Each structure stands twice: as C-alpha cells, then as structure tokens.
Amino acid sequence: MPIDYIKYLRGMIKGSRCLSVGLSCLIINDKEEVLLEKRRDNGLYCLPGGSIDLDETVIEGVKREVREETGIELLNPSLFMIRSGKKNQITYPNGDVTDYVDIIFIERVSSLSVPLNHDDESTEIFFCSLSSLPSDEEFLRGTKEPIVKYLQKDFEVEVD
C-alpha cells in the first residue's frame, strides 16, 4: 500500500518549502465538457488530482487521485503536459509552501458512465461546458492552461 507522501514529508519538514509531483487529469466527456472540482481549502476550481505517494507509479497515482476525488475509474489516461518552475508554487492556507512538477493527463469518458462523487477535499464536482468556464481568477494556478491547450486542439505533449 502506498505511503501518503505529503503527510510523511510534512511530518519531517513541517512548513518549510518543498518540491512534490502533482498529478491531474483533464477529463472530457462526450458532450465536450470538462470535469472541474471546486476545492474546499481555497474555493478555487481545478482538475481532479493530487500528489503521488511513495511506492506508487505515476499512472497508479493519477488513477487513485481521480478515483478518490470523483469516483471515476480512469481506463487509459494519456500524457498531455508537464509543467514546472516558479509558476507552479502554491502557498496553502496553513502556510505550507510547495513547488510542484505537475504531470497532466487527458482522458475522454462517456457521460453515461460517470458516477461523480466528491470527497472531503472538494465542495462540488461537475462537468462544465467549455464555453461557460469560470473566470481566470476562480481557477487554481495551472488549471486553465491545459484547458486552453485542449481548446486549441493541441494534442502534442508539452513539457516546460
């Protein structure tokens, strides 16, 4: 069983700045809607995902995070983009600072087979029309870029 890496790491370094690997998935249904999650900790919208745990592969991690946060079982997530650098730093409400290397996947799902359950990390989870997205200020850093990339029909893997 994987070890919750963030809990393990924070137990050692407390609130000091750290580096972590974030995993998320741009989930598009057959109606061309994107799955969004509204975070409980800051009220911002994001793609479902989280951090990789110790002893876990990247694919296992993204599948676990999406399943935990939405109830969706990813079948074949494809690599979409990798983001890194200062723009990927988050300061959490408790003061913890984490720099992320974000690995973002994409997967299409049938709107008929999606359970959409949310966990205690979010207040809601829903499919949103690509033409009626929340404002830029309502998105967690790094969330809007994969959506824009998708809207541009750019399916080349992007690494920065």
ChimeraX commands (.cxc) that place a marker at each C-alpha (Angstrom):
marker #1 position 0.00,0.00,0.00 radius 0.5
marker #1 position 1.41,3.42,-0.96 radius 0.5
marker #1 position 2.51,5.79,1.78 radius 0.5
marker #1 position 0.88,9.28,1.84 radius 0.5
marker #1 position 3.99,11.16,0.78 radius 0.5
marker #1 position 2.83,14.69,1.60 radius 0.5
marker #1 position 1.81,13.69,5.13 radius 0.5
marker #1 position 5.11,11.83,5.55 radius 0.5
marker #1 position 7.16,14.73,4.16 radius 0.5
marker #1 position 5.37,17.44,6.15 radius 0.5
marker #1 position 5.90,15.36,9.30 radius 0.5
marker #1 position 9.62,15.80,8.74 radius 0.5
marker #1 position 9.94,19.32,7.33 radius 0.5
marker #1 position 6.84,20.96,8.83 radius 0.5
marker #1 position 6.01,24.14,6.87 radius 0.5
marker #1 position 9.32,24.51,5.03 radius 0.5
marker #1 position 9.21,24.89,1.26 radius 0.5
marker #1 position 9.36,21.56,-0.60 radius 0.5
marker #1 position 9.11,20.02,-4.05 radius 0.5
marker #1 position 6.43,17.49,-4.96 radius 0.5
marker #1 position 4.97,15.75,-8.00 radius 0.5
marker #1 position 1.38,16.70,-8.75 radius 0.5
marker #1 position -0.87,14.54,-10.90 radius 0.5
marker #1 position -4.11,15.63,-12.55 radius 0.5
marker #1 position -6.34,14.66,-15.43 radius 0.5
marker #1 position -8.21,16.75,-17.96 radius 0.5
marker #1 position -11.39,14.68,-18.25 radius 0.5
marker #1 position -13.59,15.45,-21.24 radius 0.5
marker #1 position -16.98,13.84,-21.73 radius 0.5
marker #1 position -18.78,13.05,-24.97 radius 0.5
marker #1 position -20.61,16.41,-24.74 radius 0.5
marker #1 position -17.23,18.24,-24.90 radius 0.5
marker #1 position -17.49,19.32,-21.26 radius 0.5
marker #1 position -14.55,19.40,-18.85 radius 0.5
marker #1 position -14.71,17.94,-15.35 radius 0.5
marker #1 position -14.00,20.58,-12.70 radius 0.5
marker #1 position -13.59,20.27,-8.96 radius 0.5
marker #1 position -14.20,23.13,-6.53 radius 0.5
marker #1 position -11.61,22.88,-3.75 radius 0.5
marker #1 position -12.71,23.08,-0.13 radius 0.5
marker #1 position -9.47,24.67,1.13 radius 0.5
marker #1 position -9.49,27.78,-1.08 radius 0.5
marker #1 position -12.72,27.71,-3.12 radius 0.5
marker #1 position -10.87,27.62,-6.44 radius 0.5
marker #1 position -11.64,25.37,-9.40 radius 0.5
marker #1 position -9.15,22.74,-10.54 radius 0.5
marker #1 position -8.84,19.49,-12.42 radius 0.5
marker #1 position -9.15,16.35,-10.30 radius 0.5
marker #1 position -5.81,15.18,-9.00 radius 0.5
marker #1 position -3.32,15.39,-6.18 radius 0.5
marker #1 position 0.18,14.25,-5.28 radius 0.5
marker #1 position 1.92,10.99,-5.98 radius 0.5
marker #1 position 2.53,8.77,-2.95 radius 0.5
marker #1 position 5.66,6.83,-2.09 radius 0.5
marker #1 position 5.84,3.37,-3.73 radius 0.5
marker #1 position 3.32,4.43,-6.39 radius 0.5
marker #1 position 3.80,4.76,-10.16 radius 0.5
marker #1 position 2.64,7.92,-11.90 radius 0.5
marker #1 position -0.24,6.07,-13.60 radius 0.5
marker #1 position -1.30,4.41,-10.33 radius 0.5
marker #1 position -1.21,7.83,-8.66 radius 0.5
marker #1 position -3.35,9.69,-11.18 radius 0.5
marker #1 position -5.87,6.84,-11.28 radius 0.5
marker #1 position -6.04,6.75,-7.45 radius 0.5
marker #1 position -6.41,10.52,-7.09 radius 0.5
marker #1 position -9.16,10.76,-9.71 radius 0.5
marker #1 position -10.99,7.75,-8.23 radius 0.5
marker #1 position -10.77,9.19,-4.68 radius 0.5
marker #1 position -11.92,12.66,-5.72 radius 0.5
marker #1 position -14.58,11.81,-8.30 radius 0.5
marker #1 position -15.45,8.11,-8.30 radius 0.5
marker #1 position -14.28,7.87,-11.92 radius 0.5
marker #1 position -12.11,4.90,-12.87 radius 0.5
marker #1 position -9.63,6.13,-15.48 radius 0.5
marker #1 position -9.00,3.45,-18.10 radius 0.5
marker #1 position -6.33,4.87,-20.38 radius 0.5
marker #1 position -5.04,8.30,-19.37 radius 0.5
marker #1 position -2.64,9.80,-21.91 radius 0.5
marker #1 position 0.15,12.20,-21.07 radius 0.5
marker #1 position -0.90,15.74,-22.05 radius 0.5
marker #1 position 1.60,18.13,-20.48 radius 0.5
marker #1 position 4.21,18.59,-17.77 radius 0.5
marker #1 position 4.52,21.95,-16.00 radius 0.5
marker #1 position 7.22,23.08,-13.60 radius 0.5
marker #1 position 9.01,26.11,-12.24 radius 0.5
marker #1 position 8.14,29.08,-10.03 radius 0.5
marker #1 position 4.67,29.45,-11.59 radius 0.5
marker #1 position 3.80,26.08,-10.02 radius 0.5
marker #1 position 4.33,27.16,-6.44 radius 0.5
marker #1 position 1.37,27.02,-4.06 radius 0.5
marker #1 position 1.12,28.54,-0.61 radius 0.5
marker #1 position -1.62,26.68,1.25 radius 0.5
marker #1 position -3.98,28.33,3.76 radius 0.5
marker #1 position -1.93,26.83,6.64 radius 0.5
marker #1 position 1.24,28.50,5.28 radius 0.5
marker #1 position 2.88,25.40,3.77 radius 0.5
marker #1 position 4.70,26.20,0.51 radius 0.5
marker #1 position 5.07,23.54,-2.19 radius 0.5
marker #1 position 6.67,23.79,-5.63 radius 0.5
marker #1 position 5.07,21.26,-7.96 radius 0.5
marker #1 position 6.15,19.39,-11.04 radius 0.5
marker #1 position 2.68,18.80,-12.47 radius 0.5
marker #1 position 2.07,15.82,-14.74 radius 0.5
marker #1 position -1.23,16.34,-16.51 radius 0.5
marker #1 position -3.07,13.58,-18.34 radius 0.5
marker #1 position -6.12,13.61,-20.58 radius 0.5
marker #1 position -8.92,11.07,-20.91 radius 0.5
marker #1 position -12.30,11.03,-22.59 radius 0.5
marker #1 position -15.23,9.46,-20.74 radius 0.5
marker #1 position -18.84,8.69,-21.52 radius 0.5
marker #1 position -21.21,10.99,-19.68 radius 0.5
marker #1 position -23.46,7.96,-19.15 radius 0.5
marker #1 position -20.87,6.02,-17.14 radius 0.5
marker #1 position -19.58,8.69,-14.76 radius 0.5
marker #1 position -20.63,8.49,-11.08 radius 0.5
marker #1 position -19.38,11.98,-9.99 radius 0.5
marker #1 position -18.89,11.58,-6.26 radius 0.5
marker #1 position -16.72,14.10,-4.46 radius 0.5
marker #1 position -14.57,13.57,-1.40 radius 0.5
marker #1 position -13.96,15.87,1.57 radius 0.5
marker #1 position -11.28,17.83,-0.35 radius 0.5
marker #1 position -13.91,19.41,-2.61 radius 0.5
marker #1 position -17.31,21.03,-2.26 radius 0.5
marker #1 position -18.51,20.04,-5.70 radius 0.5
marker #1 position -17.51,18.26,-8.87 radius 0.5
marker #1 position -19.25,18.78,-12.19 radius 0.5
marker #1 position -18.90,18.80,-15.95 radius 0.5
marker #1 position -18.70,22.33,-17.32 radius 0.5
marker #1 position -19.28,23.47,-20.87 radius 0.5
marker #1 position -16.06,24.71,-22.43 radius 0.5
marker #1 position -17.95,27.86,-23.44 radius 0.5
marker #1 position -19.01,28.74,-19.87 radius 0.5
marker #1 position -15.87,28.22,-17.79 radius 0.5
marker #1 position -15.34,30.10,-14.52 radius 0.5
marker #1 position -13.28,33.30,-14.70 radius 0.5
marker #1 position -9.48,33.02,-14.72 radius 0.5
marker #1 position -9.33,34.31,-11.12 radius 0.5
marker #1 position -11.51,31.39,-9.97 radius 0.5
marker #1 position -9.01,28.76,-11.18 radius 0.5
marker #1 position -6.19,27.27,-9.14 radius 0.5
marker #1 position -2.83,28.13,-10.70 radius 0.5
marker #1 position -2.02,25.90,-13.66 radius 0.5
marker #1 position -5.59,24.68,-14.22 radius 0.5
marker #1 position -6.60,26.92,-17.11 radius 0.5
marker #1 position -3.53,26.17,-19.28 radius 0.5
marker #1 position -4.42,22.52,-20.09 radius 0.5
marker #1 position -8.00,23.57,-20.87 radius 0.5
marker #1 position -6.78,26.29,-23.26 radius 0.5
marker #1 position -4.37,23.78,-24.85 radius 0.5
marker #1 position -7.30,21.41,-25.39 radius 0.5
marker #1 position -9.47,24.19,-26.85 radius 0.5
marker #1 position -6.67,24.93,-29.32 radius 0.5
marker #1 position -6.78,21.22,-30.34 radius 0.5
marker #1 position -3.10,20.95,-29.40 radius 0.5
marker #1 position -2.55,17.31,-28.52 radius 0.5
marker #1 position 1.26,17.30,-28.65 radius 0.5
marker #1 position 2.76,16.54,-25.25 radius 0.5
marker #1 position 4.04,19.83,-23.85 radius 0.5
marker #1 position 6.92,19.93,-21.37 radius 0.5
marker #1 position 8.22,23.20,-19.94 radius 0.5
marker link #1:1,2 radius 0.2
marker link #1:2,3 radius 0.2
marker link #1:3,4 radius 0.2
marker link #1:4,5 radius 0.2
marker link #1:5,6 radius 0.2
marker link #1:6,7 radius 0.2
marker link #1:7,8 radius 0.2
marker link #1:8,9 radius 0.2
marker link #1:9,10 radius 0.2
marker link #1:10,11 radius 0.2
marker link #1:11,12 radius 0.2
marker link #1:12,13 radius 0.2
marker link #1:13,14 radius 0.2
marker link #1:14,15 radius 0.2
marker link #1:15,16 radius 0.2
marker link #1:16,17 radius 0.2
marker link #1:17,18 radius 0.2
marker link #1:18,19 radius 0.2
marker link #1:19,20 radius 0.2
marker link #1:20,21 radius 0.2
marker link #1:21,22 radius 0.2
marker link #1:22,23 radius 0.2
marker link #1:23,24 radius 0.2
marker link #1:24,25 radius 0.2
marker link #1:25,26 radius 0.2
marker link #1:26,27 radius 0.2
marker link #1:27,28 radius 0.2
marker link #1:28,29 radius 0.2
marker link #1:29,30 radius 0.2
marker link #1:30,31 radius 0.2
marker link #1:31,32 radius 0.2
marker link #1:32,33 radius 0.2
marker link #1:33,34 radius 0.2
marker link #1:34,35 radius 0.2
marker link #1:35,36 radius 0.2
marker link #1:36,37 radius 0.2
marker link #1:37,38 radius 0.2
marker link #1:38,39 radius 0.2
marker link #1:39,40 radius 0.2
marker link #1:40,41 radius 0.2
marker link #1:41,42 radius 0.2
marker link #1:42,43 radius 0.2
marker link #1:43,44 radius 0.2
marker link #1:44,45 radius 0.2
marker link #1:45,46 radius 0.2
marker link #1:46,47 radius 0.2
marker link #1:47,48 radius 0.2
marker link #1:48,49 radius 0.2
marker link #1:49,50 radius 0.2
marker link #1:50,51 radius 0.2
marker link #1:51,52 radius 0.2
marker link #1:52,53 radius 0.2
marker link #1:53,54 radius 0.2
marker link #1:54,55 radius 0.2
marker link #1:55,56 radius 0.2
marker link #1:56,57 radius 0.2
marker link #1:57,58 radius 0.2
marker link #1:58,59 radius 0.2
marker link #1:59,60 radius 0.2
marker link #1:60,61 radius 0.2
marker link #1:61,62 radius 0.2
marker link #1:62,63 radius 0.2
marker link #1:63,64 radius 0.2
marker link #1:64,65 radius 0.2
marker link #1:65,66 radius 0.2
marker link #1:66,67 radius 0.2
marker link #1:67,68 radius 0.2
marker link #1:68,69 radius 0.2
marker link #1:69,70 radius 0.2
marker link #1:70,71 radius 0.2
marker link #1:71,72 radius 0.2
marker link #1:72,73 radius 0.2
marker link #1:73,74 radius 0.2
marker link #1:74,75 radius 0.2
marker link #1:75,76 radius 0.2
marker link #1:76,77 radius 0.2
marker link #1:77,78 radius 0.2
marker link #1:78,79 radius 0.2
marker link #1:79,80 radius 0.2
marker link #1:80,81 radius 0.2
marker link #1:81,82 radius 0.2
marker link #1:82,83 radius 0.2
marker link #1:83,84 radius 0.2
marker link #1:84,85 radius 0.2
marker link #1:85,86 radius 0.2
marker link #1:86,87 radius 0.2
marker link #1:87,88 radius 0.2
marker link #1:88,89 radius 0.2
marker link #1:89,90 radius 0.2
marker link #1:90,91 radius 0.2
marker link #1:91,92 radius 0.2
marker link #1:92,93 radius 0.2
marker link #1:93,94 radius 0.2
marker link #1:94,95 radius 0.2
marker link #1:95,96 radius 0.2
marker link #1:96,97 radius 0.2
marker link #1:97,98 radius 0.2
marker link #1:98,99 radius 0.2
marker link #1:99,100 radius 0.2
marker link #1:100,101 radius 0.2
marker link #1:101,102 radius 0.2
marker link #1:102,103 radius 0.2
marker link #1:103,104 radius 0.2
marker link #1:104,105 radius 0.2
marker link #1:105,106 radius 0.2
marker link #1:106,107 radius 0.2
marker link #1:107,108 radius 0.2
marker link #1:108,109 radius 0.2
marker link #1:109,110 radius 0.2
marker link #1:110,111 radius 0.2
marker link #1:111,112 radius 0.2
marker link #1:112,113 radius 0.2
marker link #1:113,114 radius 0.2
marker link #1:114,115 radius 0.2
marker link #1:115,116 radius 0.2
marker link #1:116,117 radius 0.2
marker link #1:117,118 radius 0.2
marker link #1:118,119 radius 0.2
marker link #1:119,120 radius 0.2
marker link #1:120,121 radius 0.2
marker link #1:121,122 radius 0.2
marker link #1:122,123 radius 0.2
marker link #1:123,124 radius 0.2
marker link #1:124,125 radius 0.2
marker link #1:125,126 radius 0.2
marker link #1:126,127 radius 0.2
marker link #1:127,128 radius 0.2
marker link #1:128,129 radius 0.2
marker link #1:129,130 radius 0.2
marker link #1:130,131 radius 0.2
marker link #1:131,132 radius 0.2
marker link #1:132,133 radius 0.2
marker link #1:133,134 radius 0.2
marker link #1:134,135 radius 0.2
marker link #1:135,136 radius 0.2
marker link #1:136,137 radius 0.2
marker link #1:137,138 radius 0.2
marker link #1:138,139 radius 0.2
marker link #1:139,140 radius 0.2
marker link #1:140,141 radius 0.2
marker link #1:141,142 radius 0.2
marker link #1:142,143 radius 0.2
marker link #1:143,144 radius 0.2
marker link #1:144,145 radius 0.2
marker link #1:145,146 radius 0.2
marker link #1:146,147 radius 0.2
marker link #1:147,148 radius 0.2
marker link #1:148,149 radius 0.2
marker link #1:149,150 radius 0.2
marker link #1:150,151 radius 0.2
marker link #1:151,152 radius 0.2
marker link #1:152,153 radius 0.2
marker link #1:153,154 radius 0.2
marker link #1:154,155 radius 0.2
marker link #1:155,156 radius 0.2
marker link #1:156,157 radius 0.2
marker link #1:157,158 radius 0.2
marker link #1:158,159 radius 0.2
marker link #1:159,160 radius 0.2
view
